[in-house]
Amino acid sequence: MKKIGFCIDSLEMGGAEKLLVDIIKGLYESNKYEIYLLTKKKSNSYFYNEIKNLVNYYYLSSGIKIKLLDSIEKKMRFKKFANGVDILIDFLDGDFYKYIRKIKNKRKIVFLHGAYEVLIENKKIKNKIDIYEDIIIITEKMTEVVEKEYSNKKIHTIYNYINYDYIDEKLKEEVTLNEEKLLSEEFFLTVCRLDEESKDVETLLRAFKKYKGKEKLYIVGDGKDRKKLENICDSLNIEERVLFLGGKTNPYIYMKNSKLFIFSSKGEGFGLVVAEGLYCNGKVVASNCNYGPEEILLNGSIGELFQVGNEEELLEKIDICLSKEYKKEDIEKSLGRFSKKEYMKKFGGIL
């Protein structure tokens, strides 16, 4: 049985983290692999608890305060983890490069989830790629960019995997009285990490200020810029119409019941939540950022795209999307590319 070792910074809430959980579940169900997982710090998150019985779990830091001893311990822990696996998978943009580069005689794979230009600037990915035999990329558009840079590498395109069965189960869950009240309202929804460096909730808020309808705006997610965004709502006098709901383990009930799902990011590797919103709701407006939304929404034929940061165009697209009917068969065709079956077939072929 082949031993697969995944490395990821943490298993806190996030699109890449959720994808890894779904991949681990899929590999475990296949009975073909022994799965190992390593995070930088010991985890007890919601995501970790979903897969803790499916993996052999390792973590790097035990919290030693002395910097030199902590560094030595991390290297030793990583080596022990790596020695136990056949394939090392650096799951999130080369975050474990400094450890993996020192490991010999192991096949090494890296996933690139972030927008390539951002990875070059923020994570110096160009300086890291050489140690990996395979690169897995999550959109065709980004594959075209990367292939020009690394013609000597095995480059694979695999769209992110959405666990539709899991979403269906979450949609059947009973809701609390408070959730029932929220869901009875007419509302638009966005779901994202509240980090304006990569997201752009501010543009959505400024467009929503100009929107004349009666719907409210629900924001599911949390992050370092929550207070900043709440202050923007106050300054725009829309604080009564905008509700910050925080992180939710079941955002899908909100997606299903919203009149419109809105995505306003500055840049993504894929934009998993766009496809999830399309599956739950069928009505999506998304920023045409690199990368993801354009491919998911079939160039705007099954949802509306607007220029990043353009609040006037976003407002226009909201009105268009509310009044327009999209072809169900085209939506199903797009979503079929992100199925568990399709994903595991392609990923298994690489392993």
Secondary structure, 3 states (H helix, E strand, C coil): CEEEEEECCCCCCCHHHHHHHHHHHHHHHHCCEEEEEEEEECCCCHHHHHHCCCCEEEEEECCCCCHHHHHHHHHHHHHHHHHCCCEEEECCCCCCHHHHCCCCCCEEEEEECCCHHHHHHHHCHHHCHHHCCEEEECCHHHHHHHHHHCCCCEEEECCCCCCHHHHHHHHCCCCCHHHHHHHCCCEEEEECCCCCCCCCHHHHHHHHHHCCCCCEEEEEECCCCHHHHHHHHHHHCCCCCEEEEECCCCCHHHHHHCCEEEECCCCCCCCHHHHHHHHHCCCEEEECCCCCHHHHCHHHCCCEEECCCCHHHHHHHHHHHHHCCCCHHHHHHHHHCCCHHHHHHHHHHHC
